[in-house]
Amino acid sequence: MNKNFMYGIGAVKYKGEKVGYIGKDSFDLGGVKPESTEIEAEQVPGAPVLVIPNSNGKIAPKFDLIQLNFESLQQFLGGAIHKQGDKVTGWAAPVAALVMEGPWELELVSGQSVLIPNATLLSDLGGKLTLKETAKIEVELKVSAAAVADIPPYGVFETASLPAEWSEAKGWLLPKQTDTTAAG
């Protein structure tokens, strides 16, 4: 394992639980470049006199969940499970919009994990119903600020050495960012 590279989805976890198989070649970190405003002056043609940073770069992971059962349909799309006795026999779509927020871990084959303390799930049932493809849940995660001040929106750590804050008991957090740990 070479720690100078990040590659391969080993598992996607929501609140510490694996969510199922991800479609081959469907995972995209959805990186968005930082935004800034350039201030130009008449006296200085060809280059801005000031660049004002507006936002940092961010991620918005997208992937296709292809391992579908009635429970995963409910977990990712909301709605209701239907049972006959103890046996689950179906699922029905929700009447109202599903809002699912929380912690996500992207465990990589290369030995790192991308930890996201707070992301909102956007998903839909998609795919083709053919003998060459399967139905899928198309997932997008909108990364949000953590509910606790000074916690970064995401981080990358060695999977074998996740921070102590990354647990259900501690609220699925990352280490607080302080002036000494912030890039400057």
CORJO-V97998 format. One record per backbone hydrogen bond with DSSP energy under -0.5 kcal/mol. NH is the residue of the N-H (numbers start at 1). CO is the residue of the C=O. E is the energy in kcal/mol with one decimal. If there is no record, write none. Layout:
nh->[NH;NH]
co->[CO;CO]
e->[E;E]
This chain:
nh->[3;5;10;10;11;13;14;15;17;19;23;26;28;32;35;37;39;39;40;41;44;47;49;50;52;53;54;55;58;60;62;63;65;65;66;66;67;68;73;74;75;76;77;78;80;82;84;87;89;90;92;94;100;100;101;102;104;105;106;107;107;108;108;109;109;110;111;113;114;115;115;116;118;119;120;121;122;124;126;126;128;130;130;136;137;138;138;139;139;140;141;142;142;143;143;144;146;151;152;152;155;157;159;160;161;162;166;167;171;172;173;177;178;181;182]
co->[1;2;8;107;107;105;17;103;14;12;64;23;62;58;55;52;37;50;38;44;41;44;39;39;37;51;35;35;32;29;28;139;63;137;21;64;21;66;69;70;71;72;73;74;92;90;87;84;82;82;80;77;98;121;99;119;116;13;114;11;105;106;112;7;8;7;108;157;106;113;155;104;153;102;142;100;140;138;124;136;134;128;133;126;65;124;136;63;137;122;61;120;140;59;141;118;151;148;150;175;115;113;111;111;158;159;163;165;168;167;165;150;176;178;178]
e->[-0.6;-1.3;-0.7;-3.2;-1.8;-2.8;-2.5;-1.9;-1.8;-2.2;-3.3;-1.9;-2.6;-3.0;-1.4;-2.5;-0.5;-3.2;-0.6;-0.5;-1.1;-0.9;-2.7;-1.4;-3.0;-0.6;-2.9;-1.8;-1.9;-2.1;-2.7;-2.0;-0.5;-2.8;-2.1;-0.7;-1.1;-1.4;-2.2;-1.9;-2.7;-2.4;-2.2;-1.9;-2.1;-2.6;-2.6;-1.6;-3.0;-1.4;-2.4;-0.5;-0.5;-0.5;-0.5;-1.3;-2.6;-2.3;-2.7;-2.5;-0.8;-0.6;-3.1;-0.6;-2.7;-1.6;-1.5;-3.0;-2.3;-0.7;-3.1;-2.9;-0.5;-1.8;-2.6;-2.7;-2.8;-1.5;-0.6;-3.7;-0.7;-1.1;-0.5;-2.5;-2.5;-2.7;-0.7;-3.1;-0.6;-2.7;-2.9;-2.8;-0.5;-0.7;-0.8;-2.7;-0.6;-1.1;-0.5;-0.6;-1.8;-2.3;-2.7;-0.5;-1.6;-0.7;-1.8;-1.8;-1.3;-3.1;-2.1;-3.8;-0.5;-0.9;-1.8]
